[in-house]
Amino acid sequence: MAAALDLDAFLADVGFGIEVGQADVPPEEEEDDERMRRLRRKISNRESARRSRARKQRRLDELRGEAAALRAANWDIAARLRGVSARAALVSLANARLRAEAHALARRLAAARRALVLRQLYAAAVASSASTAGAAAFELQALASLIA
């Protein structure tokens, strides 16, 4: 019998046959061991699932926090954009007003220049009227038509 146990031990060591001591285990104990393994696996799986749910909840909380921060940043940017748009509209109105004023001033300047030239022509015509009245009047009318 000792030789048989030695052979079984040898075969178990090299990966063949049944393990030493396994033949001596009654079937009820094997079932109890199997039930215990299943129970430990079940408990382990539940713990793993609990940890997984906890990780997912932490990630969800992080994402909610990020979303809230992004919404706040978006609101801040939108408020600044509204302010910049309002200032741009005011600048645009001021720019249009200044362009209209510049155009009106340019027309007034052109009219003032024409009036100055006419005064100079009139003064020249009056000065030369004593010498040649007819020719000077014709030149004055020709120059005035060129200016206008």
Phi and psi in radians as a Rosetta constraint file:
Dihedral C 1 N 2 CA 2 C 2 CIRCULARHARMONIC -1.117 0.35
Dihedral N 2 CA 2 C 2 N 3 CIRCULARHARMONIC -0.606 0.35
Dihedral C 2 N 3 CA 3 C 3 CIRCULARHARMONIC -1.180 0.35
Dihedral N 3 CA 3 C 3 N 4 CIRCULARHARMONIC -0.629 0.35
Dihedral C 3 N 4 CA 4 C 4 CIRCULARHARMONIC -1.174 0.35
Dihedral N 4 CA 4 C 4 N 5 CIRCULARHARMONIC -0.710 0.35
Dihedral C 4 N 5 CA 5 C 5 CIRCULARHARMONIC -1.151 0.35
Dihedral N 5 CA 5 C 5 N 6 CIRCULARHARMONIC -0.678 0.35
Dihedral C 5 N 6 CA 6 C 6 CIRCULARHARMONIC -1.128 0.35
Dihedral N 6 CA 6 C 6 N 7 CIRCULARHARMONIC -0.684 0.35
Dihedral C 6 N 7 CA 7 C 7 CIRCULARHARMONIC -1.149 0.35
Dihedral N 7 CA 7 C 7 N 8 CIRCULARHARMONIC -0.771 0.35
Dihedral C 7 N 8 CA 8 C 8 CIRCULARHARMONIC -1.083 0.35
Dihedral N 8 CA 8 C 8 N 9 CIRCULARHARMONIC -0.701 0.35
Dihedral C 8 N 9 CA 9 C 9 CIRCULARHARMONIC -1.132 0.35
Dihedral N 9 CA 9 C 9 N 10 CIRCULARHARMONIC -0.745 0.35
Dihedral C 9 N 10 CA 10 C 10 CIRCULARHARMONIC -1.085 0.35
Dihedral N 10 CA 10 C 10 N 11 CIRCULARHARMONIC -0.821 0.35
Dihedral C 10 N 11 CA 11 C 11 CIRCULARHARMONIC -1.110 0.35
Dihedral N 11 CA 11 C 11 N 12 CIRCULARHARMONIC -0.643 0.35
Dihedral C 11 N 12 CA 12 C 12 CIRCULARHARMONIC -1.159 0.35
Dihedral N 12 CA 12 C 12 N 13 CIRCULARHARMONIC -0.653 0.35
Dihedral C 12 N 13 CA 13 C 13 CIRCULARHARMONIC -1.133 0.35
Dihedral N 13 CA 13 C 13 N 14 CIRCULARHARMONIC -0.656 0.35
Dihedral C 13 N 14 CA 14 C 14 CIRCULARHARMONIC -1.559 0.35
Dihedral N 14 CA 14 C 14 N 15 CIRCULARHARMONIC 0.003 0.35
Dihedral C 14 N 15 CA 15 C 15 CIRCULARHARMONIC 1.762 0.35
Dihedral N 15 CA 15 C 15 N 16 CIRCULARHARMONIC 0.191 0.35
Dihedral C 15 N 16 CA 16 C 16 CIRCULARHARMONIC -1.998 0.35
Dihedral N 16 CA 16 C 16 N 17 CIRCULARHARMONIC 2.631 0.35
Dihedral C 16 N 17 CA 17 C 17 CIRCULARHARMONIC 1.392 0.35
Dihedral N 17 CA 17 C 17 N 18 CIRCULARHARMONIC -2.859 0.35
Dihedral C 17 N 18 CA 18 C 18 CIRCULARHARMONIC -1.662 0.35
Dihedral N 18 CA 18 C 18 N 19 CIRCULARHARMONIC 2.742 0.35
Dihedral C 18 N 19 CA 19 C 19 CIRCULARHARMONIC -1.302 0.35
Dihedral N 19 CA 19 C 19 N 20 CIRCULARHARMONIC 2.705 0.35
Dihedral C 19 N 20 CA 20 C 20 CIRCULARHARMONIC -1.181 0.35
Dihedral N 20 CA 20 C 20 N 21 CIRCULARHARMONIC 2.304 0.35
Dihedral C 20 N 21 CA 21 C 21 CIRCULARHARMONIC 1.601 0.35
Dihedral N 21 CA 21 C 21 N 22 CIRCULARHARMONIC -0.289 0.35
Dihedral C 21 N 22 CA 22 C 22 CIRCULARHARMONIC -1.271 0.35
Dihedral N 22 CA 22 C 22 N 23 CIRCULARHARMONIC -0.600 0.35
Dihedral C 22 N 23 CA 23 C 23 CIRCULARHARMONIC -1.179 0.35
Dihedral N 23 CA 23 C 23 N 24 CIRCULARHARMONIC -0.428 0.35
Dihedral C 23 N 24 CA 24 C 24 CIRCULARHARMONIC -1.449 0.35
Dihedral N 24 CA 24 C 24 N 25 CIRCULARHARMONIC -0.223 0.35
Dihedral C 24 N 25 CA 25 C 25 CIRCULARHARMONIC -1.398 0.35
Dihedral N 25 CA 25 C 25 N 26 CIRCULARHARMONIC 2.196 0.35
Dihedral C 25 N 26 CA 26 C 26 CIRCULARHARMONIC -1.204 0.35
Dihedral N 26 CA 26 C 26 N 27 CIRCULARHARMONIC 2.689 0.35
Dihedral C 26 N 27 CA 27 C 27 CIRCULARHARMONIC -1.056 0.35
Dihedral N 27 CA 27 C 27 N 28 CIRCULARHARMONIC -0.557 0.35
Dihedral C 27 N 28 CA 28 C 28 CIRCULARHARMONIC -1.119 0.35
Dihedral N 28 CA 28 C 28 N 29 CIRCULARHARMONIC -0.700 0.35
Dihedral C 28 N 29 CA 29 C 29 CIRCULARHARMONIC -1.198 0.35
Dihedral N 29 CA 29 C 29 N 30 CIRCULARHARMONIC -0.641 0.35
Dihedral C 29 N 30 CA 30 C 30 CIRCULARHARMONIC -1.070 0.35
Dihedral N 30 CA 30 C 30 N 31 CIRCULARHARMONIC -0.753 0.35
Dihedral C 30 N 31 CA 31 C 31 CIRCULARHARMONIC -1.126 0.35
Dihedral N 31 CA 31 C 31 N 32 CIRCULARHARMONIC -0.708 0.35
Dihedral C 31 N 32 CA 32 C 32 CIRCULARHARMONIC -1.100 0.35
Dihedral N 32 CA 32 C 32 N 33 CIRCULARHARMONIC -0.754 0.35
Dihedral C 32 N 33 CA 33 C 33 CIRCULARHARMONIC -1.072 0.35
Dihedral N 33 CA 33 C 33 N 34 CIRCULARHARMONIC -0.754 0.35
Dihedral C 33 N 34 CA 34 C 34 CIRCULARHARMONIC -1.112 0.35
Dihedral N 34 CA 34 C 34 N 35 CIRCULARHARMONIC -0.772 0.35
Dihedral C 34 N 35 CA 35 C 35 CIRCULARHARMONIC -1.064 0.35
Dihedral N 35 CA 35 C 35 N 36 CIRCULARHARMONIC -0.707 0.35
Dihedral C 35 N 36 CA 36 C 36 CIRCULARHARMONIC -1.135 0.35
Dihedral N 36 CA 36 C 36 N 37 CIRCULARHARMONIC -0.737 0.35
Dihedral C 36 N 37 CA 37 C 37 CIRCULARHARMONIC -1.077 0.35
Dihedral N 37 CA 37 C 37 N 38 CIRCULARHARMONIC -0.783 0.35
Dihedral C 37 N 38 CA 38 C 38 CIRCULARHARMONIC -1.091 0.35
Dihedral N 38 CA 38 C 38 N 39 CIRCULARHARMONIC -0.717 0.35
Dihedral C 38 N 39 CA 39 C 39 CIRCULARHARMONIC -1.136 0.35
Dihedral N 39 CA 39 C 39 N 40 CIRCULARHARMONIC -0.754 0.35
Dihedral C 39 N 40 CA 40 C 40 CIRCULARHARMONIC -1.111 0.35
Dihedral N 40 CA 40 C 40 N 41 CIRCULARHARMONIC -0.734 0.35
Dihedral C 40 N 41 CA 41 C 41 CIRCULARHARMONIC -1.083 0.35
Dihedral N 41 CA 41 C 41 N 42 CIRCULARHARMONIC -0.743 0.35
Dihedral C 41 N 42 CA 42 C 42 CIRCULARHARMONIC -1.092 0.35
Dihedral N 42 CA 42 C 42 N 43 CIRCULARHARMONIC -0.783 0.35
Dihedral C 42 N 43 CA 43 C 43 CIRCULARHARMONIC -1.119 0.35
Dihedral N 43 CA 43 C 43 N 44 CIRCULARHARMONIC -0.752 0.35
Dihedral C 43 N 44 CA 44 C 44 CIRCULARHARMONIC -1.083 0.35
Dihedral N 44 CA 44 C 44 N 45 CIRCULARHARMONIC -0.750 0.35
Dihedral C 44 N 45 CA 45 C 45 CIRCULARHARMONIC -1.124 0.35
Dihedral N 45 CA 45 C 45 N 46 CIRCULARHARMONIC -0.695 0.35
Dihedral C 45 N 46 CA 46 C 46 CIRCULARHARMONIC -1.115 0.35
Dihedral N 46 CA 46 C 46 N 47 CIRCULARHARMONIC -0.743 0.35
Dihedral C 46 N 47 CA 47 C 47 CIRCULARHARMONIC -1.108 0.35
Dihedral N 47 CA 47 C 47 N 48 CIRCULARHARMONIC -0.744 0.35
Dihedral C 47 N 48 CA 48 C 48 CIRCULARHARMONIC -1.079 0.35
Dihedral N 48 CA 48 C 48 N 49 CIRCULARHARMONIC -0.749 0.35
Dihedral C 48 N 49 CA 49 C 49 CIRCULARHARMONIC -1.135 0.35
Dihedral N 49 CA 49 C 49 N 50 CIRCULARHARMONIC -0.688 0.35
Dihedral C 49 N 50 CA 50 C 50 CIRCULARHARMONIC -1.103 0.35
Dihedral N 50 CA 50 C 50 N 51 CIRCULARHARMONIC -0.774 0.35
Dihedral C 50 N 51 CA 51 C 51 CIRCULARHARMONIC -1.102 0.35
Dihedral N 51 CA 51 C 51 N 52 CIRCULARHARMONIC -0.702 0.35
Dihedral C 51 N 52 CA 52 C 52 CIRCULARHARMONIC -1.095 0.35
Dihedral N 52 CA 52 C 52 N 53 CIRCULARHARMONIC -0.778 0.35
Dihedral C 52 N 53 CA 53 C 53 CIRCULARHARMONIC -1.101 0.35
Dihedral N 53 CA 53 C 53 N 54 CIRCULARHARMONIC -0.677 0.35
Dihedral C 53 N 54 CA 54 C 54 CIRCULARHARMONIC -1.126 0.35
Dihedral N 54 CA 54 C 54 N 55 CIRCULARHARMONIC -0.742 0.35
Dihedral C 54 N 55 CA 55 C 55 CIRCULARHARMONIC -1.072 0.35
Dihedral N 55 CA 55 C 55 N 56 CIRCULARHARMONIC -0.792 0.35
Dihedral C 55 N 56 CA 56 C 56 CIRCULARHARMONIC -1.085 0.35
Dihedral N 56 CA 56 C 56 N 57 CIRCULARHARMONIC -0.693 0.35
Dihedral C 56 N 57 CA 57 C 57 CIRCULARHARMONIC -1.147 0.35
Dihedral N 57 CA 57 C 57 N 58 CIRCULARHARMONIC -0.729 0.35
Dihedral C 57 N 58 CA 58 C 58 CIRCULARHARMONIC -1.078 0.35
Dihedral N 58 CA 58 C 58 N 59 CIRCULARHARMONIC -0.762 0.35
Dihedral C 58 N 59 CA 59 C 59 CIRCULARHARMONIC -1.110 0.35
Dihedral N 59 CA 59 C 59 N 60 CIRCULARHARMONIC -0.716 0.35
Dihedral C 59 N 60 CA 60 C 60 CIRCULARHARMONIC -1.096 0.35
Dihedral N 60 CA 60 C 60 N 61 CIRCULARHARMONIC -0.739 0.35
Dihedral C 60 N 61 CA 61 C 61 CIRCULARHARMONIC -1.104 0.35
Dihedral N 61 CA 61 C 61 N 62 CIRCULARHARMONIC -0.721 0.35
Dihedral C 61 N 62 CA 62 C 62 CIRCULARHARMONIC -1.065 0.35
Dihedral N 62 CA 62 C 62 N 63 CIRCULARHARMONIC -0.801 0.35
Dihedral C 62 N 63 CA 63 C 63 CIRCULARHARMONIC -1.130 0.35
Dihedral N 63 CA 63 C 63 N 64 CIRCULARHARMONIC -0.666 0.35
Dihedral C 63 N 64 CA 64 C 64 CIRCULARHARMONIC -1.115 0.35
Dihedral N 64 CA 64 C 64 N 65 CIRCULARHARMONIC -0.705 0.35
Dihedral C 64 N 65 CA 65 C 65 CIRCULARHARMONIC -1.095 0.35
Dihedral N 65 CA 65 C 65 N 66 CIRCULARHARMONIC -0.777 0.35
Dihedral C 65 N 66 CA 66 C 66 CIRCULARHARMONIC -1.081 0.35
Dihedral N 66 CA 66 C 66 N 67 CIRCULARHARMONIC -0.736 0.35
Dihedral C 66 N 67 CA 67 C 67 CIRCULARHARMONIC -1.095 0.35
Dihedral N 67 CA 67 C 67 N 68 CIRCULARHARMONIC -0.728 0.35
Dihedral C 67 N 68 CA 68 C 68 CIRCULARHARMONIC -1.118 0.35
Dihedral N 68 CA 68 C 68 N 69 CIRCULARHARMONIC -0.733 0.35
Dihedral C 68 N 69 CA 69 C 69 CIRCULARHARMONIC -1.124 0.35
Dihedral N 69 CA 69 C 69 N 70 CIRCULARHARMONIC -0.714 0.35
Dihedral C 69 N 70 CA 70 C 70 CIRCULARHARMONIC -1.165 0.35
Dihedral N 70 CA 70 C 70 N 71 CIRCULARHARMONIC -0.670 0.35
Dihedral C 70 N 71 CA 71 C 71 CIRCULARHARMONIC -1.094 0.35
Dihedral N 71 CA 71 C 71 N 72 CIRCULARHARMONIC -0.741 0.35
Dihedral C 71 N 72 CA 72 C 72 CIRCULARHARMONIC -1.107 0.35
Dihedral N 72 CA 72 C 72 N 73 CIRCULARHARMONIC -0.768 0.35
Dihedral C 72 N 73 CA 73 C 73 CIRCULARHARMONIC -1.118 0.35
Dihedral N 73 CA 73 C 73 N 74 CIRCULARHARMONIC -0.701 0.35
Dihedral C 73 N 74 CA 74 C 74 CIRCULARHARMONIC -1.093 0.35
Dihedral N 74 CA 74 C 74 N 75 CIRCULARHARMONIC -0.749 0.35
Dihedral C 74 N 75 CA 75 C 75 CIRCULARHARMONIC -1.094 0.35
Dihedral N 75 CA 75 C 75 N 76 CIRCULARHARMONIC -0.739 0.35
Dihedral C 75 N 76 CA 76 C 76 CIRCULARHARMONIC -1.097 0.35
Dihedral N 76 CA 76 C 76 N 77 CIRCULARHARMONIC -0.777 0.35
Dihedral C 76 N 77 CA 77 C 77 CIRCULARHARMONIC -1.124 0.35
Dihedral N 77 CA 77 C 77 N 78 CIRCULARHARMONIC -0.721 0.35
Dihedral C 77 N 78 CA 78 C 78 CIRCULARHARMONIC -1.110 0.35
Dihedral N 78 CA 78 C 78 N 79 CIRCULARHARMONIC -0.690 0.35
Dihedral C 78 N 79 CA 79 C 79 CIRCULARHARMONIC -1.135 0.35
Dihedral N 79 CA 79 C 79 N 80 CIRCULARHARMONIC -0.750 0.35
Dihedral C 79 N 80 CA 80 C 80 CIRCULARHARMONIC -1.129 0.35
Dihedral N 80 CA 80 C 80 N 81 CIRCULARHARMONIC -0.674 0.35
Dihedral C 80 N 81 CA 81 C 81 CIRCULARHARMONIC -1.099 0.35
Dihedral N 81 CA 81 C 81 N 82 CIRCULARHARMONIC -0.727 0.35
Dihedral C 81 N 82 CA 82 C 82 CIRCULARHARMONIC -1.076 0.35
Dihedral N 82 CA 82 C 82 N 83 CIRCULARHARMONIC -0.719 0.35
Dihedral C 82 N 83 CA 83 C 83 CIRCULARHARMONIC -1.101 0.35
Dihedral N 83 CA 83 C 83 N 84 CIRCULARHARMONIC -0.784 0.35
Dihedral C 83 N 84 CA 84 C 84 CIRCULARHARMONIC -1.133 0.35
Dihedral N 84 CA 84 C 84 N 85 CIRCULARHARMONIC -0.695 0.35
Dihedral C 84 N 85 CA 85 C 85 CIRCULARHARMONIC -1.117 0.35
Dihedral N 85 CA 85 C 85 N 86 CIRCULARHARMONIC -0.710 0.35
Dihedral C 85 N 86 CA 86 C 86 CIRCULARHARMONIC -1.120 0.35
Dihedral N 86 CA 86 C 86 N 87 CIRCULARHARMONIC -0.759 0.35
Dihedral C 86 N 87 CA 87 C 87 CIRCULARHARMONIC -1.133 0.35
Dihedral N 87 CA 87 C 87 N 88 CIRCULARHARMONIC -0.663 0.35
Dihedral C 87 N 88 CA 88 C 88 CIRCULARHARMONIC -1.111 0.35
Dihedral N 88 CA 88 C 88 N 89 CIRCULARHARMONIC -0.682 0.35
Dihedral C 88 N 89 CA 89 C 89 CIRCULARHARMONIC -1.127 0.35
Dihedral N 89 CA 89 C 89 N 90 CIRCULARHARMONIC -0.721 0.35
Dihedral C 89 N 90 CA 90 C 90 CIRCULARHARMONIC -1.116 0.35
Dihedral N 90 CA 90 C 90 N 91 CIRCULARHARMONIC -0.735 0.35
Dihedral C 90 N 91 CA 91 C 91 CIRCULARHARMONIC -1.118 0.35
Dihedral N 91 CA 91 C 91 N 92 CIRCULARHARMONIC -0.696 0.35
Dihedral C 91 N 92 CA 92 C 92 CIRCULARHARMONIC -1.094 0.35
Dihedral N 92 CA 92 C 92 N 93 CIRCULARHARMONIC -0.749 0.35
Dihedral C 92 N 93 CA 93 C 93 CIRCULARHARMONIC -1.111 0.35
Dihedral N 93 CA 93 C 93 N 94 CIRCULARHARMONIC -0.776 0.35
Dihedral C 93 N 94 CA 94 C 94 CIRCULARHARMONIC -1.099 0.35
Dihedral N 94 CA 94 C 94 N 95 CIRCULARHARMONIC -0.679 0.35
Dihedral C 94 N 95 CA 95 C 95 CIRCULARHARMONIC -1.105 0.35
Dihedral N 95 CA 95 C 95 N 96 CIRCULARHARMONIC -0.773 0.35
Dihedral C 95 N 96 CA 96 C 96 CIRCULARHARMONIC -1.104 0.35
Dihedral N 96 CA 96 C 96 N 97 CIRCULARHARMONIC -0.725 0.35
Dihedral C 96 N 97 CA 97 C 97 CIRCULARHARMONIC -1.103 0.35
Dihedral N 97 CA 97 C 97 N 98 CIRCULARHARMONIC -0.750 0.35
Dihedral C 97 N 98 CA 98 C 98 CIRCULARHARMONIC -1.163 0.35
Dihedral N 98 CA 98 C 98 N 99 CIRCULARHARMONIC -0.638 0.35
Dihedral C 98 N 99 CA 99 C 99 CIRCULARHARMONIC -1.115 0.35
Dihedral N 99 CA 99 C 99 N 100 CIRCULARHARMONIC -0.761 0.35
Dihedral C 99 N 100 CA 100 C 100 CIRCULARHARMONIC -1.102 0.35
Dihedral N 100 CA 100 C 100 N 101 CIRCULARHARMONIC -0.726 0.35
Dihedral C 100 N 101 CA 101 C 101 CIRCULARHARMONIC -1.128 0.35
Dihedral N 101 CA 101 C 101 N 102 CIRCULARHARMONIC -0.722 0.35
Dihedral C 101 N 102 CA 102 C 102 CIRCULARHARMONIC -1.116 0.35
Dihedral N 102 CA 102 C 102 N 103 CIRCULARHARMONIC -0.693 0.35
Dihedral C 102 N 103 CA 103 C 103 CIRCULARHARMONIC -1.122 0.35
Dihedral N 103 CA 103 C 103 N 104 CIRCULARHARMONIC -0.766 0.35
Dihedral C 103 N 104 CA 104 C 104 CIRCULARHARMONIC -1.114 0.35
Dihedral N 104 CA 104 C 104 N 105 CIRCULARHARMONIC -0.730 0.35
Dihedral C 104 N 105 CA 105 C 105 CIRCULARHARMONIC -1.151 0.35
Dihedral N 105 CA 105 C 105 N 106 CIRCULARHARMONIC -0.633 0.35
Dihedral C 105 N 106 CA 106 C 106 CIRCULARHARMONIC -1.125 0.35
Dihedral N 106 CA 106 C 106 N 107 CIRCULARHARMONIC -0.702 0.35
Dihedral C 106 N 107 CA 107 C 107 CIRCULARHARMONIC -1.129 0.35
Dihedral N 107 CA 107 C 107 N 108 CIRCULARHARMONIC -0.736 0.35
Dihedral C 107 N 108 CA 108 C 108 CIRCULARHARMONIC -1.107 0.35
Dihedral N 108 CA 108 C 108 N 109 CIRCULARHARMONIC -0.698 0.35
Dihedral C 108 N 109 CA 109 C 109 CIRCULARHARMONIC -1.119 0.35
Dihedral N 109 CA 109 C 109 N 110 CIRCULARHARMONIC -0.760 0.35
Dihedral C 109 N 110 CA 110 C 110 CIRCULARHARMONIC -1.093 0.35
Dihedral N 110 CA 110 C 110 N 111 CIRCULARHARMONIC -0.720 0.35
Dihedral C 110 N 111 CA 111 C 111 CIRCULARHARMONIC -1.133 0.35
Dihedral N 111 CA 111 C 111 N 112 CIRCULARHARMONIC -0.703 0.35
Dihedral C 111 N 112 CA 112 C 112 CIRCULARHARMONIC -1.137 0.35
Dihedral N 112 CA 112 C 112 N 113 CIRCULARHARMONIC -0.694 0.35
Dihedral C 112 N 113 CA 113 C 113 CIRCULARHARMONIC -1.125 0.35
Dihedral N 113 CA 113 C 113 N 114 CIRCULARHARMONIC -0.746 0.35
Dihedral C 113 N 114 CA 114 C 114 CIRCULARHARMONIC -1.087 0.35
Dihedral N 114 CA 114 C 114 N 115 CIRCULARHARMONIC -0.733 0.35
Dihedral C 114 N 115 CA 115 C 115 CIRCULARHARMONIC -1.103 0.35
Dihedral N 115 CA 115 C 115 N 116 CIRCULARHARMONIC -0.702 0.35
Dihedral C 115 N 116 CA 116 C 116 CIRCULARHARMONIC -1.113 0.35
Dihedral N 116 CA 116 C 116 N 117 CIRCULARHARMONIC -0.774 0.35
Dihedral C 116 N 117 CA 117 C 117 CIRCULARHARMONIC -1.108 0.35
Dihedral N 117 CA 117 C 117 N 118 CIRCULARHARMONIC -0.726 0.35
Dihedral C 117 N 118 CA 118 C 118 CIRCULARHARMONIC -1.106 0.35
Dihedral N 118 CA 118 C 118 N 119 CIRCULARHARMONIC -0.698 0.35
Dihedral C 118 N 119 CA 119 C 119 CIRCULARHARMONIC -1.096 0.35
Dihedral N 119 CA 119 C 119 N 120 CIRCULARHARMONIC -0.739 0.35
Dihedral C 119 N 120 CA 120 C 120 CIRCULARHARMONIC -1.122 0.35
Dihedral N 120 CA 120 C 120 N 121 CIRCULARHARMONIC -0.717 0.35
Dihedral C 120 N 121 CA 121 C 121 CIRCULARHARMONIC -1.136 0.35
Dihedral N 121 CA 121 C 121 N 122 CIRCULARHARMONIC -0.730 0.35
Dihedral C 121 N 122 CA 122 C 122 CIRCULARHARMONIC -1.109 0.35
Dihedral N 122 CA 122 C 122 N 123 CIRCULARHARMONIC -0.737 0.35
Dihedral C 122 N 123 CA 123 C 123 CIRCULARHARMONIC -1.116 0.35
Dihedral N 123 CA 123 C 123 N 124 CIRCULARHARMONIC -0.698 0.35
Dihedral C 123 N 124 CA 124 C 124 CIRCULARHARMONIC -1.175 0.35
Dihedral N 124 CA 124 C 124 N 125 CIRCULARHARMONIC -0.650 0.35
Dihedral C 124 N 125 CA 125 C 125 CIRCULARHARMONIC -1.197 0.35
Dihedral N 125 CA 125 C 125 N 126 CIRCULARHARMONIC -0.708 0.35
Dihedral C 125 N 126 CA 126 C 126 CIRCULARHARMONIC -1.132 0.35
Dihedral N 126 CA 126 C 126 N 127 CIRCULARHARMONIC -0.699 0.35
Dihedral C 126 N 127 CA 127 C 127 CIRCULARHARMONIC -1.169 0.35
Dihedral N 127 CA 127 C 127 N 128 CIRCULARHARMONIC -0.646 0.35
Dihedral C 127 N 128 CA 128 C 128 CIRCULARHARMONIC -1.572 0.35
Dihedral N 128 CA 128 C 128 N 129 CIRCULARHARMONIC -0.130 0.35
Dihedral C 128 N 129 CA 129 C 129 CIRCULARHARMONIC -1.175 0.35
Dihedral N 129 CA 129 C 129 N 130 CIRCULARHARMONIC -0.470 0.35
Dihedral C 129 N 130 CA 130 C 130 CIRCULARHARMONIC -1.173 0.35
Dihedral N 130 CA 130 C 130 N 131 CIRCULARHARMONIC -0.608 0.35
Dihedral C 130 N 131 CA 131 C 131 CIRCULARHARMONIC -1.507 0.35
Dihedral N 131 CA 131 C 131 N 132 CIRCULARHARMONIC -0.910 0.35
Dihedral C 131 N 132 CA 132 C 132 CIRCULARHARMONIC -2.370 0.35
Dihedral N 132 CA 132 C 132 N 133 CIRCULARHARMONIC 1.614 0.35
Dihedral C 132 N 133 CA 133 C 133 CIRCULARHARMONIC -1.217 0.35
Dihedral N 133 CA 133 C 133 N 134 CIRCULARHARMONIC -0.777 0.35
Dihedral C 133 N 134 CA 134 C 134 CIRCULARHARMONIC -1.230 0.35
Dihedral N 134 CA 134 C 134 N 135 CIRCULARHARMONIC -0.781 0.35
Dihedral C 134 N 135 CA 135 C 135 CIRCULARHARMONIC -1.223 0.35
Dihedral N 135 CA 135 C 135 N 136 CIRCULARHARMONIC -0.651 0.35
Dihedral C 135 N 136 CA 136 C 136 CIRCULARHARMONIC -1.174 0.35
Dihedral N 136 CA 136 C 136 N 137 CIRCULARHARMONIC -0.679 0.35
Dihedral C 136 N 137 CA 137 C 137 CIRCULARHARMONIC -1.128 0.35
Dihedral N 137 CA 137 C 137 N 138 CIRCULARHARMONIC -0.698 0.35
Dihedral C 137 N 138 CA 138 C 138 CIRCULARHARMONIC -1.125 0.35
Dihedral N 138 CA 138 C 138 N 139 CIRCULARHARMONIC -0.779 0.35
Dihedral C 138 N 139 CA 139 C 139 CIRCULARHARMONIC -1.101 0.35
Dihedral N 139 CA 139 C 139 N 140 CIRCULARHARMONIC -0.667 0.35
Dihedral C 139 N 140 CA 140 C 140 CIRCULARHARMONIC -1.105 0.35
Dihedral N 140 CA 140 C 140 N 141 CIRCULARHARMONIC -0.760 0.35
Dihedral C 140 N 141 CA 141 C 141 CIRCULARHARMONIC -1.167 0.35
Dihedral N 141 CA 141 C 141 N 142 CIRCULARHARMONIC -0.679 0.35
Dihedral C 141 N 142 CA 142 C 142 CIRCULARHARMONIC -1.152 0.35
Dihedral N 142 CA 142 C 142 N 143 CIRCULARHARMONIC -0.753 0.35
Dihedral C 142 N 143 CA 143 C 143 CIRCULARHARMONIC -1.184 0.35
Dihedral N 143 CA 143 C 143 N 144 CIRCULARHARMONIC -0.678 0.35
Dihedral C 143 N 144 CA 144 C 144 CIRCULARHARMONIC -1.128 0.35
Dihedral N 144 CA 144 C 144 N 145 CIRCULARHARMONIC -0.650 0.35
Dihedral C 144 N 145 CA 145 C 145 CIRCULARHARMONIC -1.234 0.35
Dihedral N 145 CA 145 C 145 N 146 CIRCULARHARMONIC -0.543 0.35
Dihedral C 145 N 146 CA 146 C 146 CIRCULARHARMONIC -1.225 0.35
Dihedral N 146 CA 146 C 146 N 147 CIRCULARHARMONIC -0.633 0.35
Dihedral C 146 N 147 CA 147 C 147 CIRCULARHARMONIC -1.252 0.35
Dihedral N 147 CA 147 C 147 N 148 CIRCULARHARMONIC -0.750 0.35
